[in-house]
Amino acid sequence: MQPTTRKPRWALSGVARLVVRPEYSSLLILVVMVAVATLLQRNFWSGPSLLLTIDAFGPLILLTMGQAVVLVAGTLDLSCGTALSLYTCILTFVMRTNQPASGVLAILITLAAAVMVGIVNGFAAGYLRVSPVVVTFATSFLWLGIALFLRPTPGGQSVGWFNAFYDFRNVSGLPAAIRSVSSFLPPVLILILLGCVFWYALSRGPMGRYLCAVGGNEESAYRSGINTARVQISAYVINSVFVFLAALFFVGQNQSGDARFGDPFTLRTIAAAVVGGIALTGGRGSIYFAIVGALIIELVNKIIFFANIPYAYGTLVAGAIVIIAIGGSQLYSGYSRRAMTRGRAP
């Protein structure tokens, strides 16, 4: 009779190796928060409620996806909120209500502005070697000043078909089949899916590896022949394009621009990315889990609302929940890693 060999404790399954990562522990937090939201909001999973939720959560998801790219590259963007405001102001400054073609011109000009914003931030951080925190904090005032110059007060003009970035059903003249798409696939979700497809392609090419290499150890990446400054510029440009997509949604929704509209979003994108397991030190993370972090942040607000917590305490409770989510994720990952270490054979 052949003696049975016991499988070593250190031979952990693929699932066990995954759950020790903070990104995957964030998924557990998301599941818990979805369960709580479902208990508090009885119609949470109804069709109309889900569409409203997607529209409410979509902008922060897009902004966090962009922030995740720069964080993976070892940098940071404190100007994304004012950049969002700037893009809404440019769009509504260029467009004319009675000139449908002006919408196309506005998109092209704003996209060019978004690329320039990314290049400016990336050039200062990558080539001039200025701290990304200092650079983007300074440029945030620059973008704010330009936005206030273009749009001192909220308002502006927008063409009718721009509603398509918010809801196809609000655009007259579209075929019925296209308008019906909004009943199950809102435009902001299409933008998010396009961003996921873009990241999938990027992460499997050289640029995806360069982003992680530069974020993990910039000096080693440079010695390996990687143009670290160019990689950082690329990261900022990609981030700026995601901010541009969020601006399209907001202008489609509100039909106006506002120079102070994006102020609350900057720190929320960083918090959402960290909750999603993106390392502030760079080199680790994924857009997919940035989405998880953004969902957790937005679910915090929804839970606070349906739990009837007074508005005066809402911010305090939201901050406490975010700290618990981040701390719980790190503690869970640390405990799991120690368990793996104890289970390894000497």
N, C-alpha and C positions, 0 to 999 in steps of 0.2 A: 504493500500500500504506500503510495507516494505521500510524503508529508505535505500538508497544506502550508502554503506560504502566505503569510499575512501581509497585506498591502501596507507599506510604510505610511505613517501618519502624515509625513511631509508630502506624499503624492496627492495633493489636493486636486479636486476637480476644477474644470474651467470656470464653473459658476462661483466656486469659493474664491478663486483668484480675482474674479471680477468685483465681488461685493466689497472687497477691502479698499477699493478705489473710492475717493470722496464723490466722484461723479455719480457712481451707481448708488451710493447711500442717499444721494439727493433724490433719486427716484422713489425711495421708500418714504421720504418726507412728503413728496408730491402725492403719493397714493393716500397717505394719511390725511392730507389737507383736502384732497378731492372728496374723501369720505365725509369729512366734517362739513364741507360746503354742501354736499348732497343732503345731509341731515338737516341743515339749517334752511336750505332753499329747496323746497319740495319739487319744484319744476326745473331743477338744474339741468336735467338731461332732455328736456323738451326741445323740439326743433327751434322755435323762435328764441328761447332762452340761450341756446348754444350759439346761435348766430350773433346775438347781442354780446355774448361773452367773448367770442372771437374778435369782434370789432373793437371791444374794449381792451382786450389783451394784446392785440396785434401790433400796435405801434411800439410798445415797450419791448416786445419780442424782437422786432426788426432792429431796434436800437441796440439791444443787448447782443444780438448776433454780430453787429459791427464792432462793439466794444470787445467782444471775445477775441476777435482777430488780432487787435492791437495788444491785448493782454498776453495772448499766446506768444506774440513776437517780443515780449519783454518790455512793452511800453504801456502807455496809459493815455486816455483822451478825456480831459476835463472840459473840452470845448464842444462836445457833441450836442449838448442842449441848446447853446446859442447858435450853433451851426444849423440845427433844425429850424429855429426861429428865422434865421437868415434865409434859408431856402424857401420857406413859406412866403416871406416878404418878396423875394425875387419873383417867384411864380405869380403872385397877385399883382406885382408892379408891372410885369411885362404883358400879362393877358388883358384883353379887352373883350367885354361881354358880347358885343355885336360882331366880333371877328373870330370865328371858330379856329382859323389857322394860327392865331396868336397863341393858342394852347401848345401847339407843337414847338413854336419858337421859344416859349417859356420853358418847356421841358429841356430843350437843348441848351439854352443859356444856363439854366440852373444846374444841369448835369456838369457842364464845363466848370461852373463855379465850385461844385462839389469836388471835382478832381483837383482844382487849384487849392482848395482848402486842405485836402489830404497831402498835396505836395508840399505846401508851406509847413504844415506840422511835421511831416516826415523829414524834410530837408533840415529843419532846425534841430530835430532830435537825432537824426542819423548822421548828417555831415558836419553840423556845427557842434555836435556833442553836448547840447544843452539838455538838462534834465527834462524828460517828457512832462513831468508834473508842472515845471516852471513854464515850459513852452506852451502847453495847451491851456494853462491857466491864463497866460498873457493873451494868447490868440482868442480866447473866449470873449475878452473885452473888445477885441478888434471886430469880431463877427457881430457882436452886439451893437457896436457903434454903427456899422454899415446897415444893419437891420433897422435901427432907429432912424437913420437918415432916409431910408427908402419908405419906411412905414412908421411914422411917429406915433400914430394911433392905430389900433386894430381896424382892419378893413381891406379894401382893395377890390379887384374885379377877377372874375373867373368865367370861363366859357362853360356852356351847358354840359358838354360831353365829358368834362373833367369829373363829373359825378361818378363816372365809371370806375374810378379808383376807390370809391367807397361802396357803391351799390349799383349794379347794372340796371336794376329796375327803375332807377331815377333818370335814366338817359332815354329821351324820346328818340324814336327812329331806329333803335336797335331791333333786330329780329327777335321774335318772341322766344326762340330757343336760347339765345344768348342771355336775354333778360331773366329767363327762368333759372339760369345757372346760379344766380345769387341766392336762391332758396336753399341751396345745399353747399355751395362753394363761394364764399364771399371773396371779393378781390384781394383783401389783405392777406387771406390765407394763400391765395395764389402767389403773392409776392414772397411770403415766407417759404413756400415750397420751392420757388425759383432760387431763393437764397440757399436752401438746403442742397439743391442739385448743384449749385455753383461750388459750395464747400466740398461736396463729395468729389467733384472733379479736381478741385484745387488740392485737397488733402492727399490725393493719390498721385500728384505730379511733383516735380522738383520744388515748386514754391511752397507746398505744404510742408515738406521736409525742412526747407530753409527756415520757415517761420518758427518751427519747433526748435531747430538747432540754434538760431539766434536768440530766441527767448530763453533756452536752457543755459547756454553759456556763449555769450557774444564773442568773447575773446577767442575761444576755441574755434567757433564758427569762422571767424575772420582768418585765423591761421590755416583753416582748412580750405581757404580760397573762396569763401562765400562773401559776396559784396553785402555786408551787413546793413549799410546805409540804404542801399537800394531796396533791400527786403523790408526795412522799416517804413520807407516811403510807400511801398506797395501795400503794406498793412494799413497805413493811415488812409490811403486812397480807397481801399476796399471798405473800410469803416465808414468813410464819408459817403460812399455810394449807398450803403444801407441806410444812413441817415436821410439821404435824398429820397429813398423809397418811402420812408415814414412820412416825409413832407408831402409827397404826392397823395398819400392817404388822407392826411389832415386837411389839405386844401380841397380835396374831393369831398370830404365830409362837411367842412365848415364854409367853403367858398370864400375864404378870407385868409389874410395873413396877420401875424402878431409877433412883434419883436421880442416879447417876453414869454411867449408861449412855451418854449422848450426848457425854461429854467429848472423846473422840478425833475427833469428826466436824467440829468447827468449822474448824480449820485445813485439814483435808482438802477441805472444800467450797470454800474460797477458792483453794487450790492447783488443784483440778480446774477451777474457773471460769477461772482465768488460763491454764491449759494449753489450755482450749477457746477461747482467743482473746478472752475478756471483758476489756475494758480496766479496770484498777484506777482509772483517772482518770474513768471513766464515759463514757456517751454512745455506746458501741459494744459490740455483742455480741448474742447470741441464745441462747435456751434450748436450741435444737437443738444448738448447738456446746458448750454447757455439758454436755450429755449425752456428747458426744465426749470432753471433758476428764475427766469422771467415769469413763468406760470406760478411758481411758488410766491413770488413777490405780489403778483396781482391777486392771487387767491387770498392772501393776507387781508387785503382791502375788502374783498367780497365777504370774507368771514366776519370781519369787524362790523360791516354794514348790517348783515343779516342777524348778527348776534345782538343787535341794538346797543352796541357800546357807544356811549356819548362821544360826540365829535371831539370834545376837548381832550379825551383820553385816547382817541384813535391813533394819533401819531406815536404816543408812548407805547401802546400795545403793539403797533406794527413794528416798531424798532425792537421791542423785546422778542417778538416772534422771529424776526430775522436773525437776531443774535443767537437765539436758541437753535434755529435751523442750521446756521453756520457752525456753531459749537457742537451741536449734536452730530453733524456730518463728520467733523474732524475727530471727535471722540470715538465715534463708531469705527472710522477707518483705522485710528490708532489701536483700538482694542482688537480689531480683526488682524492687524499686522502682528501684534504681540502674540495672538493665538497661533498664527502661522509659524512664528519663530519658535514658540514652545513645541510645536508639533513636528519640527524638522529633526531628522536623525542627526546625531553627532557625527 
